[in-house]
Amino acid sequence: MTLEESIKFWLSSCLDDFNTAKAMLAANRYNYAIFMCQQSLEELLKAIIMIQTKDHPPYIHDLIMLSKKIDLQIPEDIHKILRNINPHYIVARYKPQRFDPEVYNKATAGKTIKETEETIKWFAEKLDLKKYLPNL
């Protein structure tokens, strides 16, 4: 895959996983809705790293570490969203809390989806990502 194809792949995956998060919310699968938000943001950050470095992103899943590799002043509200979603890569699938209604519920999943959408839009606007994926 060329660099351009890889970037489009990551951005397409970002949007696909974000749409899957919304479908999981509608299906009352709240832990998976939030997990897919984490995946969506991970893919977005990896695409941005590729755009900026012209190289493959690191093989990590930590949203905070990925965001630190991006050459951009990221505002505190976006950092807070990344920090809040970051642990769900593990918790939503492997920890006993994955079925805890105090952790995973409709309100929390809905809020996470809204924040994920805000984050995607913020990065897309700041970095002109539409040139890579027009339907972003």
N, CA, C and O atoms as CSV, one atom per row, in Angstrom:
chain,resi,resn,atom,element,x,y,z
A,1,MET,N,N,0.838,-1.173,0.000
A,1,MET,CA,C,0.000,0.000,0.000
A,1,MET,C,C,0.893,1.250,0.000
A,1,MET,O,O,1.886,1.317,0.725
A,2,THR,N,N,0.530,2.214,-0.807
A,2,THR,CA,C,1.267,3.478,-0.800
A,2,THR,C,C,0.931,4.259,0.471
A,2,THR,O,O,-0.015,3.933,1.188
A,3,LEU,N,N,1.712,5.274,0.726
A,3,LEU,CA,C,1.446,6.132,1.882
A,3,LEU,C,C,0.042,6.727,1.792
A,3,LEU,O,O,-0.714,6.712,2.763
A,4,GLU,N,N,-0.289,7.241,0.632
A,4,GLU,CA,C,-1.612,7.853,0.418
A,4,GLU,C,C,-2.733,6.836,0.662
A,4,GLU,O,O,-3.742,7.161,1.289
A,5,GLU,N,N,-2.556,5.622,0.173
A,5,GLU,CA,C,-3.561,4.567,0.382
A,5,GLU,C,C,-3.674,4.213,1.864
A,5,GLU,O,O,-4.773,3.980,2.368
A,6,SER,N,N,-2.550,4.173,2.550
A,6,SER,CA,C,-2.566,3.864,3.985
A,6,SER,C,C,-3.295,4.946,4.779
A,6,SER,O,O,-4.061,4.648,5.696
A,7,ILE,N,N,-3.049,6.195,4.418
A,7,ILE,CA,C,-3.736,7.304,5.094
A,7,ILE,C,C,-5.241,7.198,4.871
A,7,ILE,O,O,-6.025,7.328,5.811
A,8,LYS,N,N,-5.635,6.964,3.634
A,8,LYS,CA,C,-7.070,6.819,3.333
A,8,LYS,C,C,-7.659,5.615,4.056
A,8,LYS,O,O,-8.803,5.660,4.510
A,9,PHE,N,N,-6.882,4.537,4.165
A,9,PHE,CA,C,-7.337,3.353,4.891
A,9,PHE,C,C,-7.622,3.698,6.353
A,9,PHE,O,O,-8.680,3.352,6.877
A,10,TRP,N,N,-6.673,4.385,7.018
A,10,TRP,CA,C,-6.867,4.739,8.422
A,10,TRP,C,C,-8.063,5.667,8.596
A,10,TRP,O,O,-8.839,5.509,9.539
A,11,LEU,N,N,-8.217,6.632,7.696
A,11,LEU,CA,C,-9.345,7.566,7.813
A,11,LEU,C,C,-10.675,6.881,7.511
A,11,LEU,O,O,-11.679,7.165,8.164
A,12,SER,N,N,-10.691,5.989,6.535
A,12,SER,CA,C,-11.914,5.214,6.250
A,12,SER,C,C,-12.270,4.334,7.440
A,12,SER,O,O,-13.438,4.220,7.809
A,13,SER,N,N,-11.258,3.713,8.038
A,13,SER,CA,C,-11.485,2.879,9.217
A,13,SER,C,C,-12.011,3.712,10.376
A,13,SER,O,O,-12.877,3.264,11.127
A,14,CYS,N,N,-11.489,4.917,10.521
A,14,CYS,CA,C,-11.959,5.837,11.561
A,14,CYS,C,C,-13.460,6.077,11.421
A,14,CYS,O,O,-14.210,5.962,12.390
A,15,LEU,N,N,-13.885,6.409,10.214
A,15,LEU,CA,C,-15.312,6.690,9.988
A,15,LEU,C,C,-16.163,5.436,10.127
A,15,LEU,O,O,-17.262,5.488,10.679
A,16,ASP,N,N,-15.661,4.311,9.631
A,16,ASP,CA,C,-16.398,3.054,9.735
A,16,ASP,C,C,-16.588,2.667,11.204
A,16,ASP,O,O,-17.684,2.284,11.611
A,17,ASP,N,N,-15.531,2.767,11.986
A,17,ASP,CA,C,-15.647,2.421,13.401
A,17,ASP,C,C,-16.524,3.418,14.160
A,17,ASP,O,O,-17.215,3.038,15.106
A,18,PHE,N,N,-16.502,4.678,13.755
A,18,PHE,CA,C,-17.394,5.651,14.386
A,18,PHE,C,C,-18.855,5.301,14.081
A,18,PHE,O,O,-19.706,5.376,14.968
A,19,ASN,N,N,-19.145,4.925,12.850
A,19,ASN,CA,C,-20.508,4.498,12.505
A,19,ASN,C,C,-20.889,3.224,13.248
A,19,ASN,O,O,-22.043,3.054,13.639
A,20,THR,N,N,-19.931,2.333,13.443
A,20,THR,CA,C,-20.183,1.119,14.223
A,20,THR,C,C,-20.493,1.479,15.674
A,20,THR,O,O,-21.350,0.850,16.294
A,21,ALA,N,N,-19.816,2.471,16.217
A,21,ALA,CA,C,-20.104,2.919,17.588
A,21,ALA,C,C,-21.560,3.354,17.710
A,21,ALA,O,O,-22.237,3.020,18.682
A,22,LYS,N,N,-22.034,4.101,16.720
A,22,LYS,CA,C,-23.438,4.547,16.748
A,22,LYS,C,C,-24.390,3.356,16.639
A,22,LYS,O,O,-25.437,3.337,17.285
A,23,ALA,N,N,-24.031,2.374,15.832
A,23,ALA,CA,C,-24.869,1.172,15.703
A,23,ALA,C,C,-24.883,0.378,17.012
A,23,ALA,O,O,-25.915,-0.174,17.396
A,24,MET,N,N,-23.745,0.323,17.689
A,24,MET,CA,C,-23.678,-0.382,18.975
A,24,MET,C,C,-24.514,0.345,20.033
A,24,MET,O,O,-25.130,-0.301,20.881
A,25,LEU,N,N,-24.541,1.663,19.991
A,25,LEU,CA,C,-25.402,2.426,20.900
A,25,LEU,C,C,-26.862,2.073,20.643
A,25,LEU,O,O,-27.619,1.829,21.583
A,26,ALA,N,N,-27.255,2.045,19.388
A,26,ALA,CA,C,-28.643,1.716,19.033
A,26,ALA,C,C,-29.007,0.291,19.440
A,26,ALA,O,O,-30.170,-0.004,19.717
A,27,ALA,N,N,-28.005,-0.592,19.476
A,27,ALA,CA,C,-28.234,-1.991,19.854
A,27,ALA,C,C,-28.066,-2.216,21.362
A,27,ALA,O,O,-28.090,-3.355,21.828
A,28,ASN,N,N,-27.895,-1.121,22.126
A,28,ASN,CA,C,-27.707,-1.197,23.579
A,28,ASN,C,C,-26.454,-1.974,23.984
A,28,ASN,O,O,-26.417,-2.583,25.053
A,29,ARG,N,N,-25.450,-1.952,23.149
A,29,ARG,CA,C,-24.154,-2.593,23.437
A,29,ARG,C,C,-23.177,-1.475,23.801
A,29,ARG,O,O,-22.284,-1.130,23.027
A,30,TYR,N,N,-23.367,-0.932,24.974
A,30,TYR,CA,C,-22.702,0.305,25.360
A,30,TYR,C,C,-21.186,0.173,25.482
A,30,TYR,O,O,-20.451,1.080,25.095
A,31,ASN,N,N,-20.717,-0.954,26.019
A,31,ASN,CA,C,-19.266,-1.114,26.125
A,31,ASN,C,C,-18.623,-1.136,24.743
A,31,ASN,O,O,-17.542,-0.580,24.551
A,32,TYR,N,N,-19.278,-1.774,23.786
A,32,TYR,CA,C,-18.713,-1.817,22.435
A,32,TYR,C,C,-18.859,-0.477,21.718
A,32,TYR,O,O,-18.026,-0.136,20.879
A,33,ALA,N,N,-19.887,0.276,22.029
A,33,ALA,CA,C,-20.019,1.621,21.451
A,33,ALA,C,C,-18.825,2.473,21.859
A,33,ALA,O,O,-18.234,3.166,21.030
A,34,ILE,N,N,-18.476,2.419,23.133
A,34,ILE,CA,C,-17.353,3.224,23.623
A,34,ILE,C,C,-16.027,2.673,23.116
A,34,ILE,O,O,-15.128,3.441,22.772
A,35,PHE,N,N,-15.896,1.353,23.065
A,35,PHE,CA,C,-14.674,0.758,22.506
A,35,PHE,C,C,-14.472,1.200,21.060
A,35,PHE,O,O,-13.354,1.528,20.662
A,36,MET,N,N,-15.539,1.211,20.278
A,36,MET,CA,C,-15.407,1.614,18.876
A,36,MET,C,C,-15.066,3.099,18.752
A,36,MET,O,O,-14.417,3.503,17.787
A,37,CYS,N,N,-15.492,3.908,19.705
A,37,CYS,CA,C,-15.055,5.314,19.720
A,37,CYS,C,C,-13.547,5.385,19.929
A,37,CYS,O,O,-12.861,6.164,19.267
A,38,GLN,N,N,-13.033,4.574,20.847
A,38,GLN,CA,C,-11.583,4.550,21.075
A,38,GLN,C,C,-10.868,4.132,19.796
A,38,GLN,O,O,-9.872,4.744,19.410
A,39,GLN,N,N,-11.372,3.093,19.140
A,39,GLN,CA,C,-10.751,2.621,17.904
A,39,GLN,C,C,-10.771,3.701,16.831
A,39,GLN,O,O,-9.783,3.908,16.127
A,40,SER,N,N,-11.890,4.379,16.714
A,40,SER,CA,C,-12.036,5.437,15.724
A,40,SER,C,C,-11.000,6.543,15.935
A,40,SER,O,O,-10.371,7.004,14.983
A,41,LEU,N,N,-10.831,6.956,17.175
A,41,LEU,CA,C,-9.862,8.014,17.465
A,41,LEU,C,C,-8.429,7.523,17.283
A,41,LEU,O,O,-7.568,8.275,16.824
A,42,GLU,N,N,-8.173,6.285,17.634
A,42,GLU,CA,C,-6.839,5.715,17.409
A,42,GLU,C,C,-6.494,5.748,15.919
A,42,GLU,O,O,-5.388,6.137,15.544
A,43,GLU,N,N,-7.428,5.346,15.086
A,43,GLU,CA,C,-7.193,5.326,13.637
A,43,GLU,C,C,-7.015,6.740,13.086
A,43,GLU,O,O,-6.186,6.966,12.204
A,44,LEU,N,N,-7.782,7.673,13.600
A,44,LEU,CA,C,-7.631,9.070,13.192
A,44,LEU,C,C,-6.231,9.582,13.520
A,44,LEU,O,O,-5.564,10.169,12.668
A,45,LEU,N,N,-5.793,9.357,14.748
A,45,LEU,CA,C,-4.476,9.832,15.166
A,45,LEU,C,C,-3.365,9.173,14.355
A,45,LEU,O,O,-2.379,9.822,14.005
A,46,LYS,N,N,-3.522,7.896,14.061
A,46,LYS,CA,C,-2.507,7.205,13.257
A,46,LYS,C,C,-2.450,7.765,11.840
A,46,LYS,O,O,-1.367,7.886,11.267
A,47,ALA,N,N,-3.591,8.103,11.275
A,47,ALA,CA,C,-3.602,8.726,9.944
A,47,ALA,C,C,-2.882,10.067,9.986
A,47,ALA,O,O,-2.104,10.387,9.087
A,48,ILE,N,N,-3.137,10.842,11.016
A,48,ILE,CA,C,-2.497,12.156,11.140
A,48,ILE,C,C,-0.981,12.006,11.284
A,48,ILE,O,O,-0.217,12.761,10.682
A,49,ILE,N,N,-0.557,11.042,12.074
A,49,ILE,CA,C,0.879,10.786,12.219
A,49,ILE,C,C,1.496,10.453,10.866
A,49,ILE,O,O,2.580,10.935,10.539
A,50,MET,N,N,0.811,9.635,10.085
A,50,MET,CA,C,1.325,9.290,8.754
A,50,MET,C,C,1.394,10.519,7.848
A,50,MET,O,O,2.360,10.694,7.105
A,51,ILE,N,N,0.381,11.356,7.912
A,51,ILE,CA,C,0.375,12.579,7.095
A,51,ILE,C,C,1.575,13.449,7.455
A,51,ILE,O,O,2.257,13.977,6.577
A,52,GLN,N,N,1.823,13.590,8.741
A,52,GLN,CA,C,2.876,14.503,9.186
A,52,GLN,C,C,4.283,13.929,9.056
A,52,GLN,O,O,5.223,14.660,8.744
A,53,THR,N,N,4.435,12.633,9.293
A,53,THR,CA,C,5.779,12.045,9.306
A,53,THR,C,C,6.144,11.336,8.010
A,53,THR,O,O,7.314,11.048,7.759
A,54,LYS,N,N,5.140,11.059,7.193
A,54,LYS,CA,C,5.348,10.273,5.963
A,54,LYS,C,C,5.897,8.881,6.285
A,54,LYS,O,O,6.637,8.292,5.497
A,55,ASP,N,N,5.522,8.375,7.448
A,55,ASP,CA,C,5.985,7.069,7.906
A,55,ASP,C,C,4.842,6.369,8.632
A,55,ASP,O,O,3.830,6.982,8.970
A,56,HIS,N,N,5.026,5.077,8.862
A,56,HIS,CA,C,4.002,4.305,9.561
A,56,HIS,C,C,3.882,4.771,11.007
A,56,HIS,O,O,4.872,5.165,11.624
A,57,PRO,N,N,2.672,4.724,11.541
A,57,PRO,CA,C,2.490,5.118,12.941
A,57,PRO,C,C,3.042,4.038,13.863
A,57,PRO,O,O,3.242,2.901,13.438
A,58,PRO,N,N,3.287,4.384,15.109
A,58,PRO,CA,C,3.776,3.370,16.051
A,58,PRO,C,C,2.702,2.321,16.323
A,58,PRO,O,O,1.506,2.587,16.207
A,59,TYR,N,N,3.152,1.137,16.683
A,59,TYR,CA,C,2.241,0.034,16.985
A,59,TYR,C,C,1.800,0.116,18.443
A,59,TYR,O,O,2.133,-0.740,19.263
A,60,ILE,N,N,1.047,1.165,18.740
A,60,ILE,CA,C,0.509,1.364,20.085
A,60,ILE,C,C,-0.964,1.739,19.965
A,60,ILE,O,O,-1.440,2.127,18.898
A,61,HIS,N,N,-1.669,1.614,21.079
A,61,HIS,CA,C,-3.102,1.912,21.095
A,61,HIS,C,C,-3.435,3.081,22.015
A,61,HIS,O,O,-4.589,3.501,22.093
A,62,ASP,N,N,-2.444,3.598,22.699
A,62,ASP,CA,C,-2.632,4.651,23.688
A,62,ASP,C,C,-2.884,5.993,22.997
A,62,ASP,O,O,-2.006,6.522,22.315
A,63,LEU,N,N,-4.079,6.533,23.177
A,63,LEU,CA,C,-4.448,7.787,22.519
A,63,LEU,C,C,-3.585,8.958,22.976
A,63,LEU,O,O,-3.291,9.854,22.186
A,64,ILE,N,N,-3.183,8.960,24.223
A,64,ILE,CA,C,-2.357,10.050,24.737
A,64,ILE,C,C,-0.979,10.016,24.090
A,64,ILE,O,O,-0.474,11.043,23.636
A,65,MET,N,N,-0.375,8.839,24.048
A,65,MET,CA,C,0.948,8.717,23.426
A,65,MET,C,C,0.885,9.057,21.940
A,65,MET,O,O,1.783,9.715,21.415
A,66,LEU,N,N,-0.162,8.616,21.265
A,66,LEU,CA,C,-0.308,8.939,19.844
A,66,LEU,C,C,-0.470,10.445,19.650
A,66,LEU,O,O,0.134,11.027,18.749
A,67,SER,N,N,-1.274,11.066,20.486
A,67,SER,CA,C,-1.507,12.510,20.329
A,67,SER,C,C,-0.229,13.315,20.544
A,67,SER,O,O,-0.067,14.383,19.955
A,68,LYS,N,N,0.674,12.817,21.374
A,68,LYS,CA,C,1.941,13.514,21.617
A,68,LYS,C,C,2.868,13.464,20.406
A,68,LYS,O,O,3.820,14.241,20.321
A,69,LYS,N,N,2.602,12.571,19.484
A,69,LYS,CA,C,3.425,12.451,18.284
A,69,LYS,C,C,2.932,13.358,17.156
A,69,LYS,O,O,3.522,13.403,16.077
A,70,ILE,N,N,1.852,14.071,17.423
A,70,ILE,CA,C,1.261,14.952,16.411
A,70,ILE,C,C,1.773,16.373,16.617
A,70,ILE,O,O,1.774,16.898,17.730
A,71,ASP,N,N,2.201,16.974,15.529
A,71,ASP,CA,C,2.723,18.340,15.570
A,71,ASP,C,C,1.564,19.328,15.432
A,71,ASP,O,O,1.284,19.843,14.350
A,72,LEU,N,N,0.906,19.574,16.560
A,72,LEU,CA,C,-0.259,20.448,16.581
A,72,LEU,C,C,-0.569,20.790,18.033
A,72,LEU,O,O,-0.463,19.936,18.913
A,73,GLN,N,N,-0.946,22.024,18.279
A,73,GLN,CA,C,-1.386,22.436,19.608
A,73,GLN,C,C,-2.799,21.901,19.818
A,73,GLN,O,O,-3.760,22.432,19.261
A,74,ILE,N,N,-2.916,20.869,20.608
A,74,ILE,CA,C,-4.217,20.256,20.874
A,74,ILE,C,C,-4.779,20.898,22.143
A,74,ILE,O,O,-4.122,20.882,23.184
A,75,PRO,N,N,-5.988,21.461,22.067
A,75,PRO,CA,C,-6.546,22.132,23.249
A,75,PRO,C,C,-6.879,21.152,24.372
A,75,PRO,O,O,-7.057,19.955,24.146
A,76,GLU,N,N,-6.956,21.685,25.569
A,76,GLU,CA,C,-7.192,20.861,26.751
A,76,GLU,C,C,-8.503,20.082,26.662
A,76,GLU,O,O,-8.557,18.942,27.124
A,77,ASP,N,N,-9.555,20.653,26.087
A,77,ASP,CA,C,-10.823,19.917,26.014
A,77,ASP,C,C,-10.690,18.667,25.142
A,77,ASP,O,O,-11.317,17.647,25.429
A,78,ILE,N,N,-9.887,18.733,24.091
A,78,ILE,CA,C,-9.662,17.553,23.243
A,78,ILE,C,C,-8.785,16.550,23.992
A,78,ILE,O,O,-9.045,15.348,23.941
A,79,HIS,N,N,-7.754,17.028,24.685
A,79,HIS,CA,C,-6.919,16.131,25.499
A,79,HIS,C,C,-7.762,15.410,26.548
A,79,HIS,O,O,-7.555,14.223,26.804
A,80,LYS,N,N,-8.700,16.116,27.149
A,80,LYS,CA,C,-9.560,15.508,28.173
A,80,LYS,C,C,-10.404,14.386,27.567
A,80,LYS,O,O,-10.561,13.328,28.176
A,81,ILE,N,N,-10.940,14.613,26.382
A,81,ILE,CA,C,-11.717,13.572,25.699
A,81,ILE,C,C,-10.834,12.354,25.452
A,81,ILE,O,O,-11.244,11.225,25.722
A,82,LEU,N,N,-9.633,12.574,24.943
A,82,LEU,CA,C,-8.713,11.460,24.675
A,82,LEU,C,C,-8.387,10.703,25.962
A,82,LEU,O,O,-8.364,9.472,25.969
A,83,ARG,N,N,-8.135,11.431,27.045
A,83,ARG,CA,C,-7.839,10.784,28.334
A,83,ARG,C,C,-9.023,9.959,28.830
A,83,ARG,O,O,-8.840,8.866,29.366
A,84,ASN,N,N,-10.236,10.478,28.651
A,84,ASN,CA,C,-11.422,9.765,29.137
A,84,ASN,C,C,-11.713,8.503,28.334
A,84,ASN,O,O,-12.163,7.503,28.892
A,85,ILE,N,N,-11.463,8.544,27.048
A,85,ILE,CA,C,-11.768,7.399,26.182
A,85,ILE,C,C,-10.636,6.371,26.193
A,85,ILE,O,O,-10.878,5.183,25.981
A,86,ASN,N,N,-9.427,6.809,26.432
A,86,ASN,CA,C,-8.240,5.963,26.329
A,86,ASN,C,C,-8.339,4.606,27.038
A,86,ASN,O,O,-8.000,3.598,26.419
A,87,PRO,N,N,-8.782,4.520,28.295
A,87,PRO,CA,C,-8.770,3.226,28.993
A,87,PRO,C,C,-9.731,2.194,28.415
A,87,PRO,O,O,-9.609,1.003,28.701
A,88,HIS,N,N,-10.668,2.636,27.617
A,88,HIS,CA,C,-11.703,1.719,27.148
A,88,HIS,C,C,-11.216,0.745,26.079
A,88,HIS,O,O,-11.948,-0.164,25.690
A,89,TYR,N,N,-9.996,0.928,25.607
A,89,TYR,CA,C,-9.402,-0.069,24.711
A,89,TYR,C,C,-9.332,-1.423,25.422
A,89,TYR,O,O,-9.530,-2.466,24.799
A,90,ILE,N,N,-9.050,-1.402,26.720
A,90,ILE,CA,C,-8.942,-2.625,27.520
A,90,ILE,C,C,-10.218,-2.886,28.310
A,90,ILE,O,O,-10.787,-3.976,28.239
A,91,VAL,N,N,-10.667,-1.887,29.061
A,91,VAL,CA,C,-11.774,-2.081,30.007
A,91,VAL,C,C,-13.037,-2.574,29.314
A,91,VAL,O,O,-13.726,-3.450,29.838
A,92,ALA,N,N,-13.348,-2.027,28.150
A,92,ALA,CA,C,-14.603,-2.363,27.467
A,92,ALA,C,C,-14.663,-3.816,27.017
A,92,ALA,O,O,-15.744,-4.338,26.746
A,93,ARG,N,N,-13.515,-4.469,26.936
A,93,ARG,CA,C,-13.510,-5.839,26.434
A,93,ARG,C,C,-13.024,-6.875,27.428
A,93,ARG,O,O,-13.485,-8.016,27.397
A,94,TYR,N,N,-12.104,-6.506,28.309
A,94,TYR,CA,C,-11.436,-7.532,29.107
A,94,TYR,C,C,-11.654,-7.453,30.608
A,94,TYR,O,O,-11.381,-8.425,31.312
A,95,LYS,N,N,-12.123,-6.357,31.107
A,95,LYS,CA,C,-12.267,-6.186,32.553
A,95,LYS,C,C,-13.700,-6.502,32.986
A,95,LYS,O,O,-14.627,-6.402,32.182
A,96,PRO,N,N,-13.881,-6.880,34.243
A,96,PRO,CA,C,-15.235,-7.161,34.733
A,96,PRO,C,C,-16.190,-5.975,34.579
A,96,PRO,O,O,-17.402,-6.160,34.466
A,97,GLN,N,N,-15.643,-4.761,34.576
A,97,GLN,CA,C,-16.478,-3.570,34.453
A,97,GLN,C,C,-17.183,-3.482,33.104
A,97,GLN,O,O,-18.074,-2.649,32.937
A,98,ARG,N,N,-16.812,-4.310,32.149
A,98,ARG,CA,C,-17.417,-4.207,30.816
A,98,ARG,C,C,-18.933,-4.381,30.857
A,98,ARG,O,O,-19.638,-3.936,29.952
A,99,PHE,N,N,-19.431,-5.028,31.909
A,99,PHE,CA,C,-20.877,-5.210,32.037
A,99,PHE,C,C,-21.473,-4.351,33.155
A,99,PHE,O,O,-22.651,-4.492,33.483
A,100,ASP,N,N,-20.680,-3.482,33.729
A,100,ASP,CA,C,-21.127,-2.644,34.839
A,100,ASP,C,C,-21.947,-1.467,34.299
A,100,ASP,O,O,-21.411,-0.626,33.578
A,101,PRO,N,N,-23.246,-1.397,34.642
A,101,PRO,CA,C,-24.085,-0.307,34.137
A,101,PRO,C,C,-23.682,1.065,34.673
A,101,PRO,O,O,-24.098,2.088,34.128
A,102,GLU,N,N,-22.882,1.097,35.730
A,102,GLU,CA,C,-22.361,2.379,36.217
A,102,GLU,C,C,-21.271,2.907,35.281
A,102,GLU,O,O,-21.060,4.115,35.179
A,103,VAL,N,N,-20.586,1.992,34.605
A,103,VAL,CA,C,-19.504,2.368,33.692
A,103,VAL,C,C,-20.032,2.496,32.267
A,103,VAL,O,O,-19.749,3.473,31.573
A,104,TYR,N,N,-20.800,1.500,31.843
A,104,TYR,CA,C,-21.292,1.457,30.464
A,104,TYR,C,C,-22.811,1.511,30.455
A,104,TYR,O,O,-23.487,0.545,30.811
A,105,ASN,N,N,-23.334,2.658,30.042
A,105,ASN,CA,C,-24.776,2.843,29.962
A,105,ASN,C,C,-25.081,3.759,28.785
A,105,ASN,O,O,-24.179,4.287,28.136
A,106,LYS,N,N,-26.363,3.934,28.527
A,106,LYS,CA,C,-26.781,4.723,27.363
A,106,LYS,C,C,-26.264,6.159,27.428
A,106,LYS,O,O,-25.793,6.693,26.424
A,107,ALA,N,N,-26.347,6.778,28.586
A,107,ALA,CA,C,-25.915,8.174,28.720
A,107,ALA,C,C,-24.413,8.314,28.475
A,107,ALA,O,O,-23.973,9.211,27.756
A,108,THR,N,N,-23.635,7.420,29.078
A,108,THR,CA,C,-22.181,7.479,28.915
A,108,THR,C,C,-21.785,7.209,27.469
A,108,THR,O,O,-20.928,7.898,26.915
A,109,ALA,N,N,-22.408,6.210,26.862
A,109,ALA,CA,C,-22.091,5.889,25.466
A,109,ALA,C,C,-22.487,7.038,24.542
A,109,ALA,O,O,-21.738,7.389,23.631
A,110,GLY,N,N,-23.652,7.618,24.772
A,110,GLY,CA,C,-24.096,8.745,23.947
A,110,GLY,C,C,-23.159,9.940,24.066
A,110,GLY,O,O,-22.830,10.584,23.070
A,111,LYS,N,N,-22.733,10.229,25.289
A,111,LYS,CA,C,-21.794,11.335,25.524
A,111,LYS,C,C,-20.455,11.057,24.841
A,111,LYS,O,O,-19.858,11.954,24.245
A,112,THR,N,N,-19.991,9.825,24.929
A,112,THR,CA,C,-18.713,9.459,24.317
A,112,THR,C,C,-18.783,9.576,22.801
A,112,THR,O,O,-17.834,10.038,22.169
A,113,ILE,N,N,-19.890,9.163,22.220
A,113,ILE,CA,C,-20.057,9.291,20.768
A,113,ILE,C,C,-20.054,10.765,20.367
A,113,ILE,O,O,-19.419,11.142,19.382
A,114,LYS,N,N,-20.754,11.583,21.118
A,114,LYS,CA,C,-20.778,13.025,20.825
A,114,LYS,C,C,-19.373,13.615,20.909
A,114,LYS,O,O,-18.965,14.374,20.030
A,115,GLU,N,N,-18.641,13.275,21.951
A,115,GLU,CA,C,-17.279,13.793,22.117
A,115,GLU,C,C,-16.330,13.273,21.042
A,115,GLU,O,O,-15.440,13.994,20.591
A,116,THR,N,N,-16.522,12.029,20.636
A,116,THR,CA,C,-15.695,11.465,19.566
A,116,THR,C,C,-15.941,12.214,18.270
A,116,THR,O,O,-15.001,12.544,17.547
A,117,GLU,N,N,-17.202,12.482,17.979
A,117,GLU,CA,C,-17.531,13.233,16.765
A,117,GLU,C,C,-16.917,14.630,16.805
A,117,GLU,O,O,-16.373,15.098,15.805
A,118,GLU,N,N,-17.000,15.292,17.950
A,118,GLU,CA,C,-16.394,16.622,18.101
A,118,GLU,C,C,-14.885,16.559,17.848
A,118,GLU,O,O,-14.317,17.443,17.206
A,119,THR,N,N,-14.254,15.520,18.354
A,119,THR,CA,C,-12.804,15.371,18.211
A,119,THR,C,C,-12.421,15.117,16.762
A,119,THR,O,O,-11.472,15.713,16.254
A,120,ILE,N,N,-13.150,14.241,16.100
A,120,ILE,CA,C,-12.888,13.967,14.682
A,120,ILE,C,C,-13.031,15.253,13.878
A,120,ILE,O,O,-12.177,15.574,13.051
A,121,LYS,N,N,-14.101,15.978,14.123
A,121,LYS,CA,C,-14.337,17.225,13.376
A,121,LYS,C,C,-13.261,18.264,13.666
A,121,LYS,O,O,-12.841,18.986,12.761
A,122,TRP,N,N,-12.811,18.348,14.909
A,122,TRP,CA,C,-11.780,19.325,15.252
A,122,TRP,C,C,-10.491,19.043,14.473
A,122,TRP,O,O,-9.921,19.940,13.851
A,123,PHE,N,N,-10.041,17.778,14.516
A,123,PHE,CA,C,-8.820,17.422,13.787
A,123,PHE,C,C,-9.004,17.596,12.280
A,123,PHE,O,O,-8.102,18.078,11.595
A,124,ALA,N,N,-10.164,17.205,11.766
A,124,ALA,CA,C,-10.419,17.319,10.322
A,124,ALA,C,C,-10.332,18.766,9.864
A,124,ALA,O,O,-9.786,19.059,8.800
A,125,GLU,N,N,-10.873,19.665,10.670
A,125,GLU,CA,C,-10.841,21.088,10.324
A,125,GLU,C,C,-9.428,21.655,10.439
A,125,GLU,O,O,-8.963,22.358,9.541
A,126,LYS,N,N,-8.753,21.355,11.531
A,126,LYS,CA,C,-7.418,21.911,11.772
A,126,LYS,C,C,-6.395,21.419,10.753
A,126,LYS,O,O,-5.465,22.145,10.403
A,127,LEU,N,N,-6.564,20.188,10.279
A,127,LEU,CA,C,-5.552,19.584,9.409
A,127,LEU,C,C,-6.029,19.374,7.980
A,127,LEU,O,O,-5.353,18.715,7.190
A,128,ASP,N,N,-7.192,19.929,7.643
A,128,ASP,CA,C,-7.718,19.835,6.282
A,128,ASP,C,C,-7.721,18.386,5.775
A,128,ASP,O,O,-7.165,18.086,4.719
A,129,LEU,N,N,-8.344,17.513,6.532
A,129,LEU,CA,C,-8.355,16.092,6.186
A,129,LEU,C,C,-9.298,15.757,5.041
A,129,LEU,O,O,-9.248,14.645,4.515
A,130,LYS,N,N,-10.154,16.687,4.642
A,130,LYS,CA,C,-11.085,16.420,3.539
A,130,LYS,C,C,-10.351,16.136,2.236
A,130,LYS,O,O,-10.887,15.448,1.366
A,131,LYS,N,N,-9.144,16.648,2.087
A,131,LYS,CA,C,-8.403,16.378,0.860
A,131,LYS,C,C,-7.998,14.903,0.767
A,131,LYS,O,O,-7.719,14.401,-0.322
A,132,TYR,N,N,-7.968,14.215,1.901
A,132,TYR,CA,C,-7.665,12.790,1.907
A,132,TYR,C,C,-8.926,11.943,1.821
A,132,TYR,O,O,-8.913,10.839,1.277
A,133,LEU,N,N,-10.001,12.468,2.359
A,133,LEU,CA,C,-11.247,11.715,2.402
A,133,LEU,C,C,-12.402,12.706,2.323
A,133,LEU,O,O,-12.813,13.255,3.346
A,134,PRO,N,N,-12.926,12.942,1.132
A,134,PRO,CA,C,-13.927,14.000,0.935
A,134,PRO,C,C,-15.181,13.876,1.806
A,134,PRO,O,O,-15.784,14.895,2.142
A,135,ASN,N,N,-15.587,12.670,2.180
A,135,ASN,CA,C,-16.825,12.521,2.961
A,135,ASN,C,C,-16.590,12.576,4.468
A,135,ASN,O,O,-17.463,12.200,5.250
A,136,LEU,N,N,-15.429,13.037,4.867
A,136,LEU,CA,C,-15.128,13.157,6.296
A,136,LEU,C,C,-15.877,14.338,6.896
A,136,LEU,O,O,-15.754,14.604,8.091
